[in-house]
Amino acid sequence: MSQKMLIIAGEASSALYAERLIEEFKNNNFNIEFYGVGSNAMEALGFRRLGKSEEMAVVGLQEVLAHYKDIKKVFNDVVTETFKEKPNVILLLDYPDFNFKLAKELSSLKIPVVYYISPQLWAWRTSRIQLVKKYINKMLVLFPFEKDFYKKHDVDVDFVGHPLLDEIDEKLFSTSFQAEQRSGFAISPNDFVVGLMPGSRKSEIKHHLSTQIKAAEHLLIQKPQVKVCVLVAAKLNIDELKSQVHQPDKFIWVQSDPVKMIPMVDVVLCASGTATIFVGLLKKPMAVMYKMNAFTAFLAKRLVKNTPFFGMVNLILNKEVCKEFFQDQASPEELSAELLKLLNDKPYYDAQVSQLEELRVKLGSTGATQRVFKSLIGYFQ
């Protein structure tokens, strides 16, 4: 009987970590069938997709309801397939609403369930710790404070560190690498470049792109010599995004791997999420923003009670290193004013770079994927 692993990676960042994990199993000559929810890149490694992470990453009550029928079908397909296949282990990554319900639905099979990339229970919906205790056999967490949180609740937990550290090569910090990436877009080494990162989900593009573009337009009125790059996530249609912008030719549009795009720029206007960690690890000062449907924002403000921050960089460093702008505060005027301050105030810029250097220390050492691999191989021996 062949050995199998069910993986649910419903977000772009989770899918990258799952992709690296599948590569690790293959590099160590494990012959395992992987199936579930994942990305194109995972499928290229032989992963059998029942659901596409590119289509399932939605945020907010209204957005989830709009996609409910499709998400429900994937859920049912995963359940049916898992009752038939009975994998050795189930690996869940983030995506809590789907994953907790799935863990409960599959609990009768008595298959070990490992959760890699914890939902932010320490920030909101802490009551879900009861679901972890009931349905999850082991938590593998990215941040040291998460380990403390789960240990306090008597959950079997290991701190594995952050897999993004493995994506950061020292060459990414060199001026020659930056110049090489810029040269393909007619940007000189001496140009000051602002990067716009509106997010990767459709709902994020809907709420962020126009605001970020307007903020950049405000900035260009005061600093016309600045170059503005729109950094487009790999799964998005770049032409579709351009069609939503009144004068797309005013901006430089870049679609590539984040480790090639982010080093091109000097300052970033970044939608909150994993991208802020990428930007922070590459020591690029940023303004962090997030906008969502008004009703979802109303709920979020009332549910998130245990932290004063929403940007992952600030949560990890436990202070507002990068200024945050949520909902109405994330106006083009406010955002452009913060970008202008980062451009004009060198001590302010340098202080943020210096504080971002602490991220590497907080996130542990490289080798997170290898540590996750070692936690899982026992299920296949």
Contacts in CASP RR format, 6 or more apart in sequence:
PFRMAT RR
TARGET T0000
AUTHOR 0000-0000-0000
METHOD contacts of the structure
MODEL  1
MSQKMLIIAGEASSALYAERLIEEFKNNNFNIEFYGVGSNAMEALGFRRL
GKSEEMAVVGLQEVLAHYKDIKKVFNDVVTETFKEKPNVILLLDYPDFNF
KLAKELSSLKIPVVYYISPQLWAWRTSRIQLVKKYINKMLVLFPFEKDFY
KKHDVDVDFVGHPLLDEIDEKLFSTSFQAEQRSGFAISPNDFVVGLMPGS
RKSEIKHHLSTQIKAAEHLLIQKPQVKVCVLVAAKLNIDELKSQVHQPDK
FIWVQSDPVKMIPMVDVVLCASGTATIFVGLLKKPMAVMYKMNAFTAFLA
KRLVKNTPFFGMVNLILNKEVCKEFFQDQASPEELSAELLKLLNDKPYYD
AQVSQLEELRVKLGSTGATQRVFKSLIGYFQ
2 31 0 8 1.000
2 32 0 8 1.000
2 33 0 8 1.000
3 30 0 8 1.000
3 31 0 8 1.000
3 32 0 8 1.000
3 33 0 8 1.000
3 88 0 8 1.000
3 380 0 8 1.000
4 32 0 8 1.000
4 33 0 8 1.000
4 34 0 8 1.000
4 35 0 8 1.000
4 85 0 8 1.000
4 86 0 8 1.000
4 87 0 8 1.000
4 88 0 8 1.000
5 32 0 8 1.000
5 33 0 8 1.000
5 34 0 8 1.000
5 35 0 8 1.000
5 87 0 8 1.000
5 88 0 8 1.000
5 89 0 8 1.000
5 90 0 8 1.000
5 91 0 8 1.000
5 376 0 8 1.000
5 379 0 8 1.000
6 35 0 8 1.000
6 36 0 8 1.000
6 78 0 8 1.000
6 82 0 8 1.000
6 85 0 8 1.000
6 87 0 8 1.000
6 89 0 8 1.000
6 90 0 8 1.000
6 91 0 8 1.000
7 18 0 8 1.000
7 21 0 8 1.000
7 22 0 8 1.000
7 34 0 8 1.000
7 35 0 8 1.000
7 36 0 8 1.000
7 37 0 8 1.000
7 38 0 8 1.000
7 42 0 8 1.000
7 47 0 8 1.000
7 91 0 8 1.000
7 93 0 8 1.000
8 36 0 8 1.000
8 37 0 8 1.000
8 38 0 8 1.000
8 78 0 8 1.000
8 90 0 8 1.000
8 91 0 8 1.000
8 92 0 8 1.000
8 93 0 8 1.000
8 95 0 8 1.000
8 98 0 8 1.000
8 99 0 8 1.000
8 102 0 8 1.000
9 15 0 8 1.000
9 17 0 8 1.000
9 18 0 8 1.000
9 37 0 8 1.000
9 38 0 8 1.000
9 39 0 8 1.000
9 42 0 8 1.000
9 53 0 8 1.000
9 93 0 8 1.000
9 94 0 8 1.000
9 95 0 8 1.000
10 37 0 8 1.000
10 38 0 8 1.000
10 53 0 8 1.000
10 56 0 8 1.000
10 57 0 8 1.000
10 93 0 8 1.000
10 94 0 8 1.000
10 95 0 8 1.000
10 98 0 8 1.000
11 53 0 8 1.000
11 57 0 8 1.000
11 93 0 8 1.000
11 94 0 8 1.000
11 95 0 8 1.000
11 274 0 8 1.000
12 39 0 8 1.000
12 53 0 8 1.000
12 54 0 8 1.000
12 57 0 8 1.000
12 200 0 8 1.000
12 233 0 8 1.000
12 235 0 8 1.000
12 274 0 8 1.000
13 94 0 8 1.000
13 117 0 8 1.000
13 273 0 8 1.000
13 274 0 8 1.000
14 53 0 8 1.000
14 93 0 8 1.000
14 94 0 8 1.000
14 95 0 8 1.000
14 117 0 8 1.000
15 38 0 8 1.000
15 39 0 8 1.000
15 41 0 8 1.000
15 42 0 8 1.000
15 53 0 8 1.000
16 39 0 8 1.000
16 41 0 8 1.000
16 163 0 8 1.000
17 93 0 8 1.000
17 116 0 8 1.000
17 117 0 8 1.000
17 163 0 8 1.000
17 369 0 8 1.000
18 38 0 8 1.000
18 39 0 8 1.000
18 42 0 8 1.000
18 91 0 8 1.000
18 93 0 8 1.000
19 39 0 8 1.000
19 41 0 8 1.000
19 42 0 8 1.000
19 45 0 8 1.000
20 163 0 8 1.000
20 166 0 8 1.000
20 369 0 8 1.000
21 91 0 8 1.000
21 369 0 8 1.000
21 372 0 8 1.000
21 373 0 8 1.000
21 376 0 8 1.000
22 34 0 8 1.000
22 42 0 8 1.000
22 45 0 8 1.000
22 46 0 8 1.000
22 47 0 8 1.000
23 45 0 8 1.000
24 369 0 8 1.000
24 370 0 8 1.000
24 372 0 8 1.000
24 373 0 8 1.000
25 32 0 8 1.000
25 34 0 8 1.000
25 373 0 8 1.000
26 45 0 8 1.000
28 373 0 8 1.000
28 377 0 8 1.000
30 377 0 8 1.000
30 380 0 8 1.000
32 88 0 8 1.000
32 380 0 8 1.000
33 48 0 8 1.000
33 85 0 8 1.000
34 42 0 8 1.000
34 45 0 8 1.000
34 46 0 8 1.000
34 47 0 8 1.000
34 48 0 8 1.000
35 47 0 8 1.000
35 48 0 8 1.000
35 49 0 8 1.000
35 50 0 8 1.000
35 81 0 8 1.000
35 85 0 8 1.000
35 87 0 8 1.000
36 47 0 8 1.000
36 48 0 8 1.000
36 49 0 8 1.000
36 50 0 8 1.000
36 51 0 8 1.000
36 78 0 8 1.000
36 81 0 8 1.000
37 49 0 8 1.000
37 50 0 8 1.000
37 51 0 8 1.000
37 52 0 8 1.000
37 53 0 8 1.000
37 56 0 8 1.000
37 74 0 8 1.000
37 78 0 8 1.000
37 95 0 8 1.000
38 47 0 8 1.000
38 49 0 8 1.000
38 51 0 8 1.000
38 52 0 8 1.000
38 53 0 8 1.000
39 52 0 8 1.000
39 53 0 8 1.000
39 54 0 8 1.000
39 235 0 8 1.000
40 52 0 8 1.000
40 54 0 8 1.000
40 235 0 8 1.000
42 49 0 8 1.000
43 49 0 8 1.000
50 74 0 8 1.000
50 77 0 8 1.000
50 78 0 8 1.000
50 81 0 8 1.000
51 74 0 8 1.000
51 77 0 8 1.000
51 78 0 8 1.000
54 235 0 8 1.000
55 67 0 8 1.000
55 70 0 8 1.000
56 67 0 8 1.000
56 70 0 8 1.000
56 71 0 8 1.000
56 74 0 8 1.000
56 95 0 8 1.000
56 98 0 8 1.000
57 200 0 8 1.000
57 201 0 8 1.000
58 64 0 8 1.000
58 66 0 8 1.000
58 67 0 8 1.000
58 71 0 8 1.000
58 201 0 8 1.000
58 202 0 8 1.000
58 203 0 8 1.000
59 201 0 8 1.000
59 203 0 8 1.000
59 204 0 8 1.000
59 292 0 8 1.000
59 296 0 8 1.000
60 203 0 8 1.000
60 292 0 8 1.000
60 293 0 8 1.000
60 296 0 8 1.000
61 293 0 8 1.000
61 295 0 8 1.000
61 296 0 8 1.000
61 299 0 8 1.000
62 293 0 8 1.000
62 295 0 8 1.000
62 296 0 8 1.000
63 202 0 8 1.000
63 203 0 8 1.000
63 293 0 8 1.000
63 296 0 8 1.000
64 71 0 8 1.000
64 97 0 8 1.000
71 98 0 8 1.000
75 98 0 8 1.000
75 101 0 8 1.000
75 102 0 8 1.000
75 105 0 8 1.000
78 102 0 8 1.000
79 102 0 8 1.000
79 105 0 8 1.000
79 106 0 8 1.000
82 90 0 8 1.000
82 106 0 8 1.000
82 109 0 8 1.000
82 111 0 8 1.000
83 106 0 8 1.000
83 109 0 8 1.000
86 109 0 8 1.000
86 111 0 8 1.000
87 111 0 8 1.000
88 111 0 8 1.000
88 112 0 8 1.000
88 379 0 8 1.000
88 380 0 8 1.000
89 111 0 8 1.000
89 112 0 8 1.000
89 113 0 8 1.000
89 114 0 8 1.000
89 376 0 8 1.000
89 379 0 8 1.000
89 380 0 8 1.000
90 103 0 8 1.000
90 106 0 8 1.000
90 111 0 8 1.000
90 112 0 8 1.000
90 113 0 8 1.000
90 114 0 8 1.000
91 114 0 8 1.000
91 116 0 8 1.000
91 376 0 8 1.000
92 99 0 8 1.000
92 102 0 8 1.000
92 103 0 8 1.000
92 113 0 8 1.000
92 114 0 8 1.000
92 115 0 8 1.000
92 116 0 8 1.000
92 136 0 8 1.000
93 99 0 8 1.000
93 115 0 8 1.000
93 116 0 8 1.000
93 117 0 8 1.000
94 117 0 8 1.000
94 118 0 8 1.000
94 119 0 8 1.000
96 119 0 8 1.000
96 128 0 8 1.000
99 115 0 8 1.000
99 119 0 8 1.000
100 128 0 8 1.000
100 131 0 8 1.000
100 135 0 8 1.000
103 113 0 8 1.000
103 131 0 8 1.000
103 135 0 8 1.000
103 136 0 8 1.000
104 131 0 8 1.000
104 134 0 8 1.000
104 135 0 8 1.000
106 113 0 8 1.000
107 134 0 8 1.000
107 135 0 8 1.000
112 137 0 8 1.000
112 138 0 8 1.000
112 379 0 8 1.000
113 135 0 8 1.000
113 136 0 8 1.000
113 137 0 8 1.000
113 138 0 8 1.000
114 136 0 8 1.000
114 137 0 8 1.000
114 138 0 8 1.000
114 139 0 8 1.000
114 140 0 8 1.000
114 375 0 8 1.000
114 376 0 8 1.000
115 132 0 8 1.000
115 136 0 8 1.000
115 138 0 8 1.000
115 139 0 8 1.000
115 140 0 8 1.000
116 140 0 8 1.000
116 160 0 8 1.000
116 372 0 8 1.000
117 140 0 8 1.000
117 141 0 8 1.000
117 142 0 8 1.000
118 139 0 8 1.000
118 141 0 8 1.000
118 142 0 8 1.000
118 146 0 8 1.000
118 150 0 8 1.000
119 125 0 8 1.000
119 128 0 8 1.000
121 128 0 8 1.000
121 129 0 8 1.000
121 132 0 8 1.000
121 149 0 8 1.000
122 145 0 8 1.000
122 146 0 8 1.000
122 149 0 8 1.000
122 306 0 8 1.000
122 307 0 8 1.000
123 304 0 8 1.000
123 306 0 8 1.000
123 307 0 8 1.000
123 315 0 8 1.000
124 300 0 8 1.000
124 303 0 8 1.000
124 304 0 8 1.000
124 305 0 8 1.000
124 306 0 8 1.000
125 303 0 8 1.000
126 306 0 8 1.000
129 153 0 8 1.000
129 155 0 8 1.000
132 139 0 8 1.000
132 150 0 8 1.000
132 153 0 8 1.000
132 155 0 8 1.000
133 153 0 8 1.000
133 154 0 8 1.000
133 155 0 8 1.000
136 155 0 8 1.000
137 156 0 8 1.000
138 156 0 8 1.000
138 157 0 8 1.000
138 158 0 8 1.000
138 375 0 8 1.000
139 146 0 8 1.000
139 150 0 8 1.000
139 155 0 8 1.000
139 156 0 8 1.000
139 157 0 8 1.000
139 158 0 8 1.000
140 157 0 8 1.000
140 158 0 8 1.000
140 160 0 8 1.000
140 371 0 8 1.000
140 372 0 8 1.000
140 375 0 8 1.000
141 147 0 8 1.000
141 150 0 8 1.000
141 157 0 8 1.000
141 158 0 8 1.000
141 159 0 8 1.000
141 160 0 8 1.000
141 161 0 8 1.000
142 159 0 8 1.000
142 160 0 8 1.000
142 161 0 8 1.000
142 162 0 8 1.000
142 163 0 8 1.000
142 363 0 8 1.000
142 368 0 8 1.000
143 159 0 8 1.000
143 161 0 8 1.000
143 162 0 8 1.000
143 316 0 8 1.000
143 362 0 8 1.000
143 363 0 8 1.000
144 159 0 8 1.000
144 362 0 8 1.000
144 364 0 8 1.000
146 157 0 8 1.000
146 159 0 8 1.000
147 157 0 8 1.000
147 158 0 8 1.000
147 159 0 8 1.000
150 157 0 8 1.000
151 157 0 8 1.000
158 371 0 8 1.000
158 375 0 8 1.000
160 368 0 8 1.000
160 371 0 8 1.000
160 372 0 8 1.000
160 375 0 8 1.000
161 363 0 8 1.000
161 364 0 8 1.000
161 365 0 8 1.000
161 367 0 8 1.000
161 368 0 8 1.000
161 371 0 8 1.000
162 277 0 8 1.000
162 363 0 8 1.000
162 364 0 8 1.000
162 368 0 8 1.000
163 367 0 8 1.000
163 368 0 8 1.000
163 369 0 8 1.000
163 372 0 8 1.000
164 274 0 8 1.000
164 277 0 8 1.000
164 278 0 8 1.000
164 281 0 8 1.000
164 363 0 8 1.000
165 281 0 8 1.000
165 360 0 8 1.000
165 363 0 8 1.000
165 364 0 8 1.000
165 365 0 8 1.000
165 366 0 8 1.000
165 367 0 8 1.000
165 368 0 8 1.000
166 366 0 8 1.000
166 367 0 8 1.000
166 368 0 8 1.000
166 369 0 8 1.000
167 258 0 8 1.000
167 259 0 8 1.000
167 278 0 8 1.000
168 259 0 8 1.000
168 281 0 8 1.000
168 282 0 8 1.000
169 259 0 8 1.000
171 177 0 8 1.000
172 259 0 8 1.000
172 263 0 8 1.000
172 282 0 8 1.000
173 263 0 8 1.000
173 282 0 8 1.000
173 283 0 8 1.000
175 189 0 8 1.000
177 263 0 8 1.000
178 189 0 8 1.000
178 263 0 8 1.000
178 264 0 8 1.000
179 189 0 8 1.000
181 260 0 8 1.000
181 261 0 8 1.000
181 263 0 8 1.000
181 264 0 8 1.000
182 188 0 8 1.000
182 189 0 8 1.000
182 191 0 8 1.000
182 193 0 8 1.000
182 264 0 8 1.000
185 229 0 8 1.000
185 252 0 8 1.000
185 254 0 8 1.000
185 264 0 8 1.000
187 193 0 8 1.000
187 227 0 8 1.000
187 229 0 8 1.000
187 252 0 8 1.000
187 264 0 8 1.000
191 225 0 8 1.000
191 226 0 8 1.000
191 227 0 8 1.000
192 223 0 8 1.000
192 225 0 8 1.000
192 226 0 8 1.000
192 227 0 8 1.000
192 266 0 8 1.000
192 267 0 8 1.000
192 343 0 8 1.000
193 226 0 8 1.000
193 227 0 8 1.000
193 228 0 8 1.000
193 229 0 8 1.000
193 264 0 8 1.000
193 265 0 8 1.000
193 266 0 8 1.000
193 267 0 8 1.000
194 216 0 8 1.000
194 219 0 8 1.000
194 226 0 8 1.000
194 227 0 8 1.000
194 228 0 8 1.000
194 229 0 8 1.000
194 265 0 8 1.000
194 266 0 8 1.000
194 267 0 8 1.000
194 268 0 8 1.000
194 269 0 8 1.000
194 339 0 8 1.000
194 343 0 8 1.000
195 228 0 8 1.000
195 229 0 8 1.000
195 230 0 8 1.000
195 231 0 8 1.000
195 265 0 8 1.000
195 267 0 8 1.000
195 268 0 8 1.000
195 269 0 8 1.000
196 212 0 8 1.000
196 213 0 8 1.000
196 216 0 8 1.000
196 228 0 8 1.000
196 229 0 8 1.000
196 230 0 8 1.000
196 231 0 8 1.000
196 251 0 8 1.000
196 268 0 8 1.000
196 269 0 8 1.000
197 231 0 8 1.000
197 268 0 8 1.000
197 269 0 8 1.000
197 270 0 8 1.000
197 271 0 8 1.000
197 275 0 8 1.000
197 279 0 8 1.000
198 204 0 8 1.000
198 205 0 8 1.000
198 208 0 8 1.000
198 209 0 8 1.000
198 212 0 8 1.000
198 230 0 8 1.000
198 271 0 8 1.000
199 205 0 8 1.000
199 208 0 8 1.000
199 233 0 8 1.000
199 271 0 8 1.000
199 275 0 8 1.000
200 233 0 8 1.000
200 235 0 8 1.000
200 236 0 8 1.000
200 275 0 8 1.000
203 292 0 8 1.000
203 293 0 8 1.000
204 271 0 8 1.000
205 236 0 8 1.000
205 241 0 8 1.000
205 244 0 8 1.000
207 291 0 8 1.000
207 292 0 8 1.000
207 293 0 8 1.000
208 271 0 8 1.000
208 289 0 8 1.000
208 290 0 8 1.000
208 291 0 8 1.000
209 241 0 8 1.000
209 244 0 8 1.000
209 245 0 8 1.000
210 244 0 8 1.000
210 245 0 8 1.000
211 289 0 8 1.000
211 291 0 8 1.000
211 330 0 8 1.000
211 331 0 8 1.000
211 332 0 8 1.000
211 335 0 8 1.000
212 230 0 8 1.000
212 269 0 8 1.000
212 289 0 8 1.000
212 335 0 8 1.000
213 230 0 8 1.000
213 245 0 8 1.000
213 251 0 8 1.000
214 332 0 8 1.000
215 269 0 8 1.000
215 332 0 8 1.000
215 333 0 8 1.000
215 335 0 8 1.000
215 336 0 8 1.000
215 339 0 8 1.000
216 228 0 8 1.000
216 251 0 8 1.000
216 269 0 8 1.000
216 336 0 8 1.000
217 250 0 8 1.000
217 332 0 8 1.000
218 332 0 8 1.000
218 333 0 8 1.000
218 335 0 8 1.000
218 336 0 8 1.000
219 226 0 8 1.000
219 228 0 8 1.000
219 336 0 8 1.000
219 339 0 8 1.000
219 340 0 8 1.000
219 343 0 8 1.000
220 226 0 8 1.000
220 228 0 8 1.000
220 250 0 8 1.000
222 336 0 8 1.000
222 340 0 8 1.000
223 340 0 8 1.000
223 343 0 8 1.000
226 343 0 8 1.000
227 252 0 8 1.000
228 250 0 8 1.000
228 251 0 8 1.000
228 252 0 8 1.000
229 251 0 8 1.000
229 252 0 8 1.000
229 253 0 8 1.000
229 254 0 8 1.000
229 261 0 8 1.000
229 264 0 8 1.000
229 265 0 8 1.000
230 241 0 8 1.000
230 251 0 8 1.000
230 252 0 8 1.000
230 253 0 8 1.000
230 254 0 8 1.000
231 254 0 8 1.000
231 255 0 8 1.000
231 258 0 8 1.000
231 261 0 8 1.000
231 262 0 8 1.000
231 265 0 8 1.000
231 268 0 8 1.000
232 238 0 8 1.000
232 241 0 8 1.000
232 253 0 8 1.000
232 254 0 8 1.000
232 255 0 8 1.000
233 255 0 8 1.000
234 255 0 8 1.000
234 256 0 8 1.000
234 257 0 8 1.000
236 255 0 8 1.000
238 253 0 8 1.000
238 255 0 8 1.000
241 253 0 8 1.000
242 248 0 8 1.000
242 253 0 8 1.000
245 251 0 8 1.000
254 261 0 8 1.000
254 264 0 8 1.000
255 261 0 8 1.000
258 275 0 8 1.000
258 278 0 8 1.000
259 278 0 8 1.000
259 282 0 8 1.000
262 268 0 8 1.000
262 278 0 8 1.000
262 279 0 8 1.000
262 282 0 8 1.000
262 284 0 8 1.000
263 282 0 8 1.000
265 284 0 8 1.000
266 284 0 8 1.000
266 285 0 8 1.000
267 284 0 8 1.000
267 285 0 8 1.000
267 286 0 8 1.000
267 339 0 8 1.000
267 342 0 8 1.000
267 343 0 8 1.000
267 349 0 8 1.000
268 279 0 8 1.000
268 284 0 8 1.000
268 285 0 8 1.000
268 286 0 8 1.000
268 287 0 8 1.000
269 286 0 8 1.000
269 287 0 8 1.000
269 289 0 8 1.000
269 335 0 8 1.000
269 339 0 8 1.000
270 276 0 8 1.000
270 279 0 8 1.000
270 286 0 8 1.000
270 287 0 8 1.000
270 288 0 8 1.000
270 289 0 8 1.000
271 288 0 8 1.000
271 289 0 8 1.000
271 290 0 8 1.000
272 288 0 8 1.000
272 289 0 8 1.000
272 290 0 8 1.000
272 310 0 8 1.000
272 311 0 8 1.000
272 312 0 8 1.000
272 324 0 8 1.000
273 311 0 8 1.000
273 312 0 8 1.000
274 312 0 8 1.000
276 286 0 8 1.000
276 288 0 8 1.000
276 311 0 8 1.000
276 312 0 8 1.000
276 313 0 8 1.000
276 322 0 8 1.000
277 312 0 8 1.000
277 313 0 8 1.000
277 316 0 8 1.000
277 359 0 8 1.000
277 363 0 8 1.000
279 286 0 8 1.000
279 313 0 8 1.000
280 286 0 8 1.000
280 313 0 8 1.000
280 356 0 8 1.000
280 359 0 8 1.000
281 356 0 8 1.000
281 359 0 8 1.000
281 360 0 8 1.000
281 363 0 8 1.000
283 353 0 8 1.000
283 356 0 8 1.000
283 357 0 8 1.000
284 356 0 8 1.000
285 322 0 8 1.000
285 342 0 8 1.000
285 349 0 8 1.000
285 352 0 8 1.000
285 353 0 8 1.000
285 356 0 8 1.000
286 313 0 8 1.000
286 322 0 8 1.000
286 352 0 8 1.000
287 322 0 8 1.000
287 323 0 8 1.000
287 325 0 8 1.000
287 335 0 8 1.000
287 338 0 8 1.000
287 339 0 8 1.000
287 342 0 8 1.000
288 310 0 8 1.000
288 311 0 8 1.000
288 313 0 8 1.000
288 314 0 8 1.000
288 322 0 8 1.000
288 323 0 8 1.000
288 324 0 8 1.000
288 325 0 8 1.000
289 324 0 8 1.000
289 325 0 8 1.000
289 326 0 8 1.000
289 330 0 8 1.000
289 335 0 8 1.000
290 310 0 8 1.000
290 311 0 8 1.000
290 325 0 8 1.000
290 326 0 8 1.000
290 327 0 8 1.000
290 330 0 8 1.000
291 297 0 8 1.000
291 326 0 8 1.000
291 327 0 8 1.000
291 330 0 8 1.000
292 300 0 8 1.000
292 327 0 8 1.000
294 327 0 8 1.000
297 326 0 8 1.000
297 327 0 8 1.000
304 310 0 8 1.000
307 315 0 8 1.000
308 320 0 8 1.000
309 315 0 8 1.000
309 320 0 8 1.000
309 324 0 8 1.000
310 324 0 8 1.000
310 326 0 8 1.000
311 322 0 8 1.000
311 324 0 8 1.000
313 321 0 8 1.000
313 322 0 8 1.000
313 356 0 8 1.000
313 359 0 8 1.000
314 320 0 8 1.000
314 321 0 8 1.000
314 322 0 8 1.000
314 324 0 8 1.000
316 359 0 8 1.000
316 362 0 8 1.000
316 363 0 8 1.000
317 355 0 8 1.000
317 358 0 8 1.000
317 359 0 8 1.000
317 362 0 8 1.000
319 355 0 8 1.000
321 352 0 8 1.000
321 355 0 8 1.000
321 356 0 8 1.000
322 352 0 8 1.000
323 338 0 8 1.000
325 331 0 8 1.000
325 334 0 8 1.000
325 335 0 8 1.000
325 338 0 8 1.000
341 348 0 8 1.000
342 348 0 8 1.000
342 349 0 8 1.000
342 352 0 8 1.000
343 349 0 8 1.000
END
